[in-house]
Amino acid sequence: MPRFDNVYEYPESLHGAGLTVGIVMSRFNQDVCEGLLSAAVTELKRLGVADADMQICTVPGALEIPLVLQTLAQSGKVDALVALGAVIRGETYHFEVVSNDACRAVMEVQLHTGIPVANGILTCEDDDQALVRMQQKGTDCAQAAVEMARLLEQVKTRTARL
């Protein structure tokens, strides 16, 4: 229901049928990443994205995710992307570097290409936190990818008419 009279508000849509979604998953902390992937794929299917309209790329770690996202986005063959990874705090500063740089680069991919990227790179203090969060985060990312792809379609269509 619209919030304001006479003000157009784009409706939310989680209708995934016909969308093509690319998923890039880190293999580092593989158990957590596989949990993220399972949840994301399950939710994409539930939302109507066909198996044939999904593609999965795996990369060594979180820092490699953005390059593959960018390549998929630039291909013109995906409507949305999902980044999946798990960075778990260790005893060194490396956690901050990987977390900050990977997430910044994921954001840059979507801003530079116009293809939405749902960021499912978990940044956790320990394995237990990651295991608890992986199912919900994978599901949330699938929903965000579909919703953003549909929203951008609507915005482009409506603004083209104005």
C-alpha positions in Angstrom: 0.0 0.0 0.0 1.4 3.4 -0.9 2.6 5.6 1.9 1.5 8.8 0.3 -1.3 9.9 -2.0 -0.2 10.9 -5.5 3.4 9.9 -4.9 4.5 6.9 -7.0 6.3 4.2 -4.9 7.9 1.2 -6.5 6.4 -2.0 -5.3 8.7 -4.7 -3.8 9.0 -7.8 -5.8 10.6 -11.2 -5.0 9.5 -12.8 -8.3 12.6 -14.5 -9.5 11.3 -16.3 -12.6 13.2 -15.2 -15.7 16.1 -13.7 -13.8 19.7 -14.9 -14.3 21.7 -14.8 -11.1 25.5 -15.4 -10.8 26.9 -16.6 -7.5 30.6 -16.2 -6.5 31.6 -18.2 -3.5 34.9 -18.3 -1.6 36.3 -21.7 -0.8 38.2 -20.4 2.3 36.2 -21.5 5.4 34.5 -23.9 3.0 31.9 -25.4 5.5 30.5 -22.0 6.2 30.6 -21.0 2.5 28.8 -24.2 1.5 26.1 -23.4 4.0 25.7 -19.9 2.6 25.5 -21.3 -0.9 23.0 -24.0 0.0 20.7 -21.4 1.6 21.1 -19.0 -1.3 20.3 -21.5 -4.0 17.4 -23.0 -2.1 15.9 -19.5 -1.7 16.5 -18.5 -5.3 14.7 -21.6 -6.4 11.8 -20.9 -4.0 11.6 -17.4 -5.5 11.3 -18.9 -9.0 14.8 -18.6 -10.4 15.3 -21.7 -12.6 18.4 -23.9 -12.1 19.5 -23.1 -15.7 19.4 -19.4 -14.8 21.9 -19.7 -12.0 25.6 -20.1 -12.3 28.2 -20.6 -9.5 31.8 -19.7 -9.6 34.2 -20.6 -6.8 37.3 -18.7 -5.9 40.1 -19.3 -3.4 39.2 -16.5 -0.9 37.2 -13.4 -0.2 39.6 -11.1 -2.0 39.1 -12.9 -5.3 35.3 -12.6 -5.2 35.1 -9.0 -6.6 37.1 -9.7 -9.8 34.8 -12.6 -10.8 31.7 -10.6 -9.8 32.9 -7.8 -12.1 33.6 -10.2 -15.0 30.1 -11.7 -14.6 28.5 -8.2 -14.4 30.3 -7.0 -17.5 29.2 -10.0 -19.5 25.7 -8.6 -19.8 24.3 -12.1 -19.0 23.3 -11.7 -15.4 20.5 -9.7 -13.8 21.9 -9.9 -10.3 24.9 -11.3 -8.4 25.5 -12.9 -5.0 28.9 -12.8 -3.2 29.4 -15.5 -0.6 32.3 -15.8 1.8 33.4 -16.0 5.4 36.2 -14.0 7.0 36.9 -15.2 10.5 38.9 -13.1 12.9 42.4 -14.5 13.6 45.2 -13.1 15.7 46.5 -10.7 13.1 45.4 -7.5 11.3 44.8 -9.6 8.2 41.1 -10.0 9.2 40.5 -6.2 8.9 42.3 -5.9 5.6 40.4 -8.8 4.0 37.0 -7.8 5.4 37.3 -4.1 4.5 38.9 -4.5 1.0 36.6 -7.4 -0.1 33.4 -5.6 1.0 34.6 -2.3 -0.5 35.3 -4.0 -3.8 32.0 -5.8 -3.9 30.2 -2.4 -3.5 32.4 -0.9 -6.3 31.4 -3.7 -8.7 27.7 -2.9 -8.3 28.2 0.9 -8.5 30.4 0.7 -11.6 28.4 -1.9 -13.5 24.8 -1.2 -12.5 24.3 -4.9 -11.6 23.1 -5.4 -8.1 25.3 -7.5 -5.8 24.0 -9.0 -2.6 27.0 -9.1 -0.2 27.0 -12.3 1.7 30.6 -12.1 2.9 30.3 -12.9 6.6 32.8 -11.2 8.9 32.7 -13.0 12.2 34.7 -13.3 15.4 34.7 -17.1 15.4 33.5 -20.2 13.6 30.5 -20.5 15.8 29.2 -17.1 14.9 29.6 -17.9 11.2 27.8 -21.2 11.5 24.9 -19.6 13.2 24.6 -16.8 10.6 25.2 -18.7 7.4 21.7 -20.0 6.7 19.9 -16.7 7.3 22.5 -14.7 5.4 22.4 -17.0 2.4 18.6 -16.7 2.3 18.7 -12.9 2.8 21.2 -12.5 -0.1 19.0 -14.4 -2.5 16.1 -12.2 -1.6 18.1 -9.0 -1.9 19.5 -10.0 -5.3 16.0 -10.8 -6.7 14.4 -7.7 -5.1 17.1 -5.3 -6.4 17.1 -6.8 -9.9 13.3 -6.3 -10.1 13.5 -2.8 -8.6 16.1 -1.7 -11.1 14.0 -3.1 -14.0 11.1 -1.0 -12.7 13.1 2.1 -12.3 14.6 1.8 -15.8 11.2 1.2 -17.3 9.5 4.1 -15.4 12.2 6.6 -16.0 12.4 5.8 -19.7 8.8 6.9 -19.9 9.3 10.2 -18.1 
